[in-house]
Amino acid sequence: MIAGVLLLCPANAIAANAPGTTKTAIVRPLTLVKLADLDLGRILPGPTAGTVTINVNGTRSSTGPVVLVGTDYHPARFAGEGDPNGPATGGFGRARITLPNQIFLTGPGPQMRLNNFTFGPDTTLGTTIIQNGNSQNIRLTRPDRTFGFVVGGRLSVGANQPGGIYTGTFSVTVDYN
């Protein structure tokens, strides 16, 4: 018969620390705050042109020989608050969201066009807006008139587009009424 003994001995404690970050968004009446940038993620261009689309539901797709790599992509996210003293016709306030027609991303190679901007509710916040089809007009659904929405778009990728980081900026306008 073989008997075994398991000894539990305290090990030397090892401590480590690392910095962490935290953030919050403060929204005030008649404001708009960017919560996240539009990130099209990593892509591999092909021998002919193609496109990459980030949809407002968070999915990404491509056309042509463009290959999508990884999962580090997402639509832009915005939050705001309507006028607490404004009219509440048919709900808790209304607003109109205007997106650009197109912008150009610049980097180490030829610029790339980003267009077909779209927006929709930010589902991570619950239902905060109601949008009729593709209308720019929204109705705010929360009594406190805070809301969130996401923005997606379509990037035109050139044939054999050189590697590197490409960036651009776009403006979103919210007209409260």
Backbone bond lengths (Angstrom), bond angles and torsions (degrees), N, CA, C in turn:
res aa  C-N    CA-C-N  psi(-1)  N-CA   C-N-CA  omega(-1)  CA-C   N-CA-C  phi
1 M - - - 1.424 - - 1.519 107.88 -
2 I 1.312 115.33 135.21 1.464 121.03 -179.91 1.510 107.67 -112.62
3 A 1.290 115.08 128.58 1.463 120.38 178.72 1.513 108.22 -111.90
4 G 1.291 117.35 141.30 1.461 121.85 178.24 1.514 109.87 -119.35
5 V 1.276 113.60 146.93 1.459 118.96 177.98 1.525 107.64 -122.78
6 L 1.291 115.76 129.47 1.455 121.59 177.80 1.516 107.05 -104.65
7 L 1.304 115.19 117.17 1.454 119.80 178.83 1.513 109.00 -99.45
8 L 1.302 117.13 127.79 1.447 121.97 176.09 1.513 107.09 -100.73
9 C 1.293 114.78 108.86 1.455 120.30 -179.66 1.523 108.43 -112.03
10 P 1.305 116.88 138.41 1.458 117.90 177.45 1.528 110.17 -66.09
11 A 1.315 116.09 134.18 1.455 121.13 177.18 1.521 108.47 -91.69
12 N 1.304 114.25 158.80 1.458 117.80 175.67 1.517 108.66 -62.57
13 A 1.303 116.45 136.80 1.464 120.82 179.01 1.524 109.26 -78.36
14 I 1.284 115.00 137.36 1.464 120.90 177.07 1.521 106.85 -120.78
15 A 1.305 115.85 129.79 1.466 120.02 179.98 1.523 109.42 -115.00
16 A 1.273 114.79 147.09 1.460 120.99 175.56 1.521 107.29 -144.96
17 N 1.296 115.66 153.35 1.450 117.82 174.33 1.515 109.07 -138.83
18 A 1.295 114.16 158.30 1.460 120.92 179.53 1.517 107.45 -147.29
19 P 1.311 116.04 145.53 1.465 117.58 178.50 1.526 110.90 -72.79
20 G 1.297 116.49 148.26 1.454 122.54 175.58 1.521 108.30 -125.24
21 T 1.280 115.33 162.18 1.462 118.99 177.54 1.515 109.21 -124.29
22 T 1.280 115.41 155.00 1.455 121.68 175.72 1.513 107.97 -143.35
23 K 1.305 116.06 155.36 1.452 118.95 177.85 1.516 109.09 -152.34
24 T 1.302 115.60 160.28 1.451 122.67 174.57 1.514 107.97 -145.04
25 A 1.280 116.82 159.23 1.466 121.67 177.00 1.518 107.93 -115.07
26 I 1.297 116.20 123.90 1.456 122.12 175.01 1.524 106.69 -99.52
27 V 1.312 116.56 118.99 1.460 119.65 176.91 1.519 108.29 -107.82
28 R 1.296 114.39 139.27 1.456 121.87 179.86 1.521 107.82 -120.13
29 P 1.329 117.38 162.26 1.462 119.03 179.68 1.527 111.63 -52.34
30 L 1.323 114.40 137.00 1.467 123.44 177.14 1.521 112.82 60.14
31 T 1.326 115.92 40.23 1.460 120.58 178.36 1.527 110.04 -123.64
32 L 1.315 114.10 170.27 1.456 122.40 173.96 1.519 107.14 -143.62
33 V 1.337 116.55 132.60 1.461 122.52 -177.71 1.525 108.82 -125.27
34 K 1.337 117.06 132.45 1.473 120.93 174.42 1.521 108.21 -81.66
35 L 1.318 116.34 126.03 1.465 121.53 177.76 1.524 111.95 -98.34
36 A 1.333 117.52 -31.11 1.472 121.48 -179.85 1.517 109.45 -154.82
37 D 1.329 115.84 145.26 1.461 121.93 176.57 1.520 110.71 -77.22
38 L 1.307 116.84 157.72 1.465 122.99 171.30 1.526 107.02 -73.70
39 D 1.324 117.02 119.64 1.461 122.16 -177.98 1.520 108.27 -122.07
40 L 1.323 116.17 113.24 1.463 121.51 -178.48 1.528 112.34 -83.00
41 G 1.312 117.66 -5.17 1.455 121.77 176.02 1.519 113.83 76.57
42 R 1.316 115.43 -168.68 1.465 122.14 -179.40 1.520 109.80 -90.76
43 I 1.329 114.89 138.28 1.460 120.31 -179.68 1.524 109.52 -139.78
44 L 1.312 115.08 154.93 1.460 121.86 173.91 1.523 107.33 -113.22
45 P 1.343 117.33 118.75 1.464 118.87 178.92 1.525 110.18 -73.60
46 G 1.315 115.04 165.69 1.464 120.51 179.12 1.515 111.29 -118.89
47 P 1.312 116.98 -173.75 1.462 121.29 -178.98 1.535 113.03 -72.96
48 T 1.330 117.27 -13.92 1.460 121.68 174.39 1.526 108.46 -127.95
49 A 1.313 116.48 165.27 1.463 121.23 -177.56 1.521 111.66 -67.07
50 G 1.318 115.19 157.47 1.466 121.93 177.44 1.515 109.39 -157.27
51 T 1.314 116.44 -172.78 1.459 120.91 179.12 1.518 110.50 -135.36
52 V 1.336 114.29 159.67 1.461 122.66 171.31 1.519 106.20 -130.38
53 T 1.322 116.55 131.04 1.463 121.60 -179.54 1.519 109.84 -121.69
54 I 1.325 115.23 132.10 1.465 121.98 169.04 1.521 105.86 -104.73
55 N 1.310 116.35 119.48 1.457 121.82 -179.52 1.521 110.53 -90.02
56 V 1.328 116.43 159.56 1.460 119.78 -178.79 1.525 112.05 -68.57
57 N 1.317 117.92 -15.70 1.460 120.19 175.97 1.531 112.00 -85.25
58 G 1.347 116.82 3.73 1.459 120.96 176.58 1.508 115.37 92.00
59 T 1.327 118.42 -2.93 1.461 120.19 179.34 1.526 110.32 -85.67
60 R 1.311 114.76 159.57 1.467 122.03 179.33 1.511 108.36 -129.12
61 S 1.339 116.29 140.52 1.460 120.88 179.23 1.518 108.86 -141.93
62 S 1.325 115.42 166.32 1.461 119.99 179.59 1.516 109.91 -140.23
63 T 1.349 114.55 160.88 1.454 121.17 172.50 1.523 107.40 -126.36
64 G 1.321 115.49 162.91 1.458 119.13 -179.41 1.517 110.70 69.54
65 P 1.325 116.12 -157.69 1.460 119.86 -175.96 1.528 114.29 -84.73
66 V 1.324 118.33 7.79 1.468 121.12 -179.72 1.523 109.20 -65.26
67 V 1.341 116.35 130.58 1.460 122.29 179.41 1.523 108.33 -106.59
68 L 1.328 116.38 129.69 1.457 122.39 177.98 1.523 109.09 -87.69
69 V 1.335 116.43 132.82 1.456 121.41 -176.81 1.525 109.31 -123.32
70 G 1.315 117.60 132.67 1.453 122.15 173.95 1.520 114.15 74.60
71 T 1.336 113.37 -175.32 1.465 120.82 -177.09 1.524 111.90 -125.53
72 D 1.322 116.94 19.94 1.469 120.87 -176.25 1.533 110.87 -93.29
73 Y 1.317 116.96 62.32 1.460 122.54 -179.95 1.528 108.23 -139.09
74 H 1.317 116.83 155.93 1.466 121.03 176.51 1.522 110.04 -172.43
75 P 1.340 116.13 155.95 1.462 118.89 174.99 1.528 109.87 -71.25
76 A 1.325 116.31 163.32 1.464 120.65 172.60 1.528 108.01 -70.15
77 R 1.339 116.32 151.37 1.464 121.17 178.47 1.525 108.93 -126.16
78 F 1.329 115.38 137.27 1.457 122.25 178.63 1.522 109.69 -133.59
79 A 1.331 115.90 153.70 1.465 122.08 175.70 1.515 108.18 -137.94
80 G 1.309 115.42 152.76 1.455 119.79 179.26 1.505 111.07 -158.09
81 E 1.329 114.17 -178.65 1.458 120.70 175.78 1.515 108.27 -141.18
82 G 1.311 115.53 130.44 1.458 120.99 177.87 1.514 111.12 -74.21
83 D 1.295 115.74 179.92 1.460 122.69 -178.29 1.526 110.05 -74.93
84 P 1.343 119.23 115.12 1.457 120.18 -179.37 1.525 112.52 -68.41
85 N 1.318 117.85 -15.81 1.465 120.81 179.76 1.524 112.49 -104.56
86 G 1.334 117.23 2.55 1.460 121.16 -177.30 1.514 112.15 -82.75
87 P 1.327 116.95 175.36 1.457 120.40 -179.47 1.524 111.17 -68.68
88 A 1.276 115.69 152.69 1.471 121.35 179.80 1.514 109.49 -122.60
89 T 1.314 117.61 48.65 1.446 122.99 -177.54 1.521 110.51 -65.21
90 G 1.297 116.94 117.33 1.462 121.25 175.80 1.520 113.72 69.46
91 G 1.290 118.82 15.98 1.459 121.76 -179.96 1.514 109.82 166.36
92 F 1.299 117.54 -146.31 1.456 122.10 -175.71 1.519 112.46 -108.93
93 G 1.294 118.08 19.29 1.449 122.33 178.83 1.517 110.49 130.66
94 R 1.300 114.92 165.27 1.457 120.57 -178.53 1.521 109.04 -133.95
95 A 1.319 115.30 160.42 1.464 121.48 177.26 1.522 108.18 -154.78
96 R 1.311 114.90 164.99 1.470 122.00 176.64 1.524 106.91 -128.23
97 I 1.333 116.63 125.98 1.462 122.31 -178.83 1.519 108.26 -104.81
98 T 1.326 116.11 126.65 1.460 121.55 178.94 1.522 109.56 -117.27
99 L 1.321 115.32 128.80 1.461 122.87 179.67 1.527 108.65 -113.20
100 P 1.327 117.57 160.74 1.480 119.35 179.05 1.524 111.02 -71.37
101 N 1.328 115.47 160.59 1.468 120.21 173.03 1.515 110.15 -74.45
102 Q 1.330 116.47 -43.29 1.464 121.45 179.99 1.518 109.30 -164.15
103 I 1.333 114.91 157.37 1.461 122.70 170.12 1.517 106.95 -138.72
104 F 1.320 116.91 173.10 1.457 120.68 178.36 1.518 109.85 -124.74
105 L 1.335 115.89 132.65 1.453 122.06 175.55 1.514 108.13 -92.17
106 T 1.328 115.67 134.10 1.457 120.70 179.42 1.511 109.90 -114.29
107 G 1.316 115.15 152.03 1.455 121.75 -179.70 1.510 108.98 -169.57
108 P 1.323 117.23 -151.48 1.460 120.56 -176.38 1.527 114.80 -72.22
109 G 1.317 117.59 -14.21 1.466 120.90 -179.72 1.511 110.71 -120.35
110 P 1.323 116.85 -164.62 1.469 120.26 178.09 1.530 110.59 -58.14
111 Q 1.325 115.58 147.09 1.462 119.07 179.77 1.526 110.23 -64.68
112 M 1.332 114.85 153.95 1.460 121.15 178.92 1.527 108.65 -119.42
113 R 1.322 116.27 141.05 1.458 121.82 -178.17 1.526 110.59 -88.94
114 L 1.332 115.81 133.64 1.464 122.97 172.81 1.523 106.34 -114.41
115 N 1.332 116.77 120.56 1.458 120.89 -179.41 1.522 109.28 -144.48
116 N 1.322 115.86 -163.50 1.468 121.57 -176.90 1.523 111.63 51.76
117 F 1.335 115.81 43.70 1.458 120.42 177.53 1.522 109.30 -63.58
118 T 1.322 115.90 138.86 1.457 122.37 176.20 1.514 108.78 -136.68
119 F 1.326 116.50 158.49 1.455 119.29 174.09 1.519 109.02 -135.85
120 G 1.322 114.56 160.59 1.461 121.42 177.44 1.511 109.09 -161.78
121 P 1.317 117.40 175.53 1.462 121.12 -178.84 1.526 111.92 -61.20
122 D 1.317 115.97 144.41 1.466 121.25 172.63 1.521 106.77 -83.78
123 T 1.314 117.03 100.43 1.463 121.41 -174.24 1.519 113.20 -67.12
124 T 1.336 117.90 -16.52 1.468 119.14 177.33 1.521 111.22 -70.62
125 L 1.337 117.81 -16.05 1.463 122.01 -179.50 1.517 112.74 -101.70
126 G 1.314 117.79 2.03 1.455 120.36 -173.45 1.524 108.59 82.95
127 T 1.316 116.40 -171.69 1.461 120.46 -178.91 1.522 109.51 -81.08
128 T 1.324 116.33 109.97 1.462 120.57 179.59 1.514 112.31 -118.62
129 I 1.348 117.11 -15.14 1.462 120.84 177.07 1.519 108.90 -139.72
130 I 1.303 115.05 154.65 1.455 121.83 170.50 1.513 106.40 -121.95
131 Q 1.319 115.68 129.55 1.455 122.85 -178.37 1.519 107.50 -123.40
132 N 1.324 116.87 132.09 1.462 120.63 176.83 1.517 109.48 -89.21
133 G 1.323 117.31 106.07 1.464 121.70 179.93 1.509 111.52 58.62
134 N 1.326 116.74 -130.15 1.457 121.71 179.44 1.528 112.45 -97.12
135 S 1.312 117.18 15.48 1.462 121.28 -178.66 1.520 111.11 -61.08
136 Q 1.330 115.94 147.06 1.460 120.91 174.86 1.522 111.10 -77.81
137 N 1.331 116.93 -14.85 1.459 121.55 -177.26 1.519 110.33 -84.55
138 I 1.314 115.22 135.52 1.463 120.58 178.68 1.520 109.19 -127.31
139 R 1.328 114.67 158.23 1.457 121.23 171.94 1.515 107.08 -116.16
140 L 1.318 116.93 130.42 1.457 122.01 178.84 1.522 108.10 -79.52
141 T 1.326 116.66 135.34 1.463 119.84 -172.50 1.517 113.98 -106.63
142 R 1.311 118.51 -10.20 1.465 120.05 -177.08 1.531 110.21 -96.77
143 P 1.314 117.22 140.64 1.461 119.62 178.74 1.533 113.33 -59.45
144 D 1.317 117.91 -28.81 1.471 119.98 178.82 1.522 112.10 -83.61
145 R 1.342 116.99 -1.37 1.466 125.51 177.15 1.522 114.20 63.40
146 T 1.326 119.67 14.64 1.458 120.69 172.26 1.525 107.71 -79.59
147 F 1.310 115.85 150.18 1.459 119.33 -177.97 1.517 109.67 -154.83
148 G 1.317 115.05 164.96 1.456 121.61 176.03 1.513 110.54 -143.21
149 F 1.318 115.40 150.12 1.454 119.72 176.06 1.519 109.37 -149.64
150 V 1.316 115.48 160.86 1.463 122.35 179.66 1.523 108.93 -116.58
151 V 1.339 115.58 155.45 1.461 121.95 -179.35 1.527 109.01 -128.29
152 G 1.309 116.11 130.11 1.456 122.43 175.16 1.520 110.15 -121.77
153 G 1.312 116.65 179.15 1.458 120.62 179.87 1.520 111.35 -172.91
154 R 1.331 114.46 178.84 1.475 121.23 -179.09 1.521 110.38 -119.57
155 L 1.325 116.34 127.50 1.461 123.80 179.53 1.521 109.27 -102.44
156 S 1.337 115.95 129.67 1.467 121.11 174.51 1.523 108.42 -92.34
157 V 1.316 116.13 117.45 1.466 123.16 -176.93 1.528 108.20 -101.66
158 G 1.319 116.00 127.23 1.457 120.49 -178.52 1.522 112.67 -73.18
159 A 1.308 115.58 160.51 1.466 121.03 174.56 1.525 108.71 -62.61
160 N 1.323 116.34 131.46 1.470 122.45 179.93 1.525 112.22 51.60
161 Q 1.321 116.89 38.46 1.470 122.20 179.83 1.533 108.82 -54.53
162 P 1.337 118.20 126.82 1.467 120.62 -179.89 1.529 111.64 -60.54
163 G 1.315 115.93 146.66 1.455 121.67 179.52 1.514 112.26 -70.17
164 G 1.318 115.99 155.75 1.454 122.14 177.63 1.514 110.95 140.55
165 I 1.316 115.45 -178.20 1.462 122.36 179.61 1.523 108.77 -92.10
166 Y 1.316 116.54 131.03 1.463 123.24 178.15 1.529 107.53 -118.94
167 T 1.311 116.88 133.06 1.460 120.88 -177.60 1.522 110.81 -133.72
168 G 1.302 114.68 159.11 1.457 122.74 175.16 1.516 108.12 -163.53
169 T 1.312 116.24 166.63 1.459 120.65 177.74 1.520 109.67 -124.87
170 F 1.322 115.30 151.79 1.470 120.20 175.45 1.508 108.44 -141.03
171 S 1.314 114.78 156.52 1.454 121.43 -179.95 1.529 110.73 -109.55
172 V 1.295 114.92 142.29 1.451 122.92 174.41 1.524 106.03 -118.62
173 T 1.319 116.87 131.37 1.457 120.89 179.16 1.514 109.07 -117.04
174 V 1.333 115.83 133.87 1.462 121.05 174.23 1.521 107.34 -118.55
175 D 1.306 115.16 120.20 1.468 121.82 174.76 1.515 107.23 -100.87
176 Y 1.326 116.29 116.56 1.464 121.17 -179.24 1.519 108.89 -88.65
177 N 1.329 116.69 138.84 1.463 120.13 174.70 1.504 110.61 -146.41
